[in-house]
């Protein structure tokens, strides 16, 4: 099993919204491939590599989901409704409870064939709400 990296478009949007968490993977600016920054870059200037014009951080979906939760109190979940149909929900949490359901369950436009596709759609939707 492999961690699911976010797509190039999601990675670009995350960068625009301020994501800079030190992902070990990066997208090349042309969006054609990802690469793992080697230990030299991680230990000696990984941020310089990630912030250069040639590369964009490529976090896995889980890391970006956690960043949204911890930085913006935006909670994102993907779940099955029927076999091979997945949806996502996004909620904004405040101290006294849920502030708003940004995107609710069973939105027909949000139906996906896989959990990862639903999570990716949810990440994009959540990033666009920031």
Secondary structure, 3 states (H helix, E strand, C coil): CCCCECCHHHHHHHHHCCCCCCCCEEEECCCCCEEECCHHHHHCCHHHHHHCCCEEECCEHHHHHHHHHHHHCEEEEEEEEECCEEEEEEEEEECCEEEEEEECCCCHHHCECCHHHHHHHHHHHHHHHC
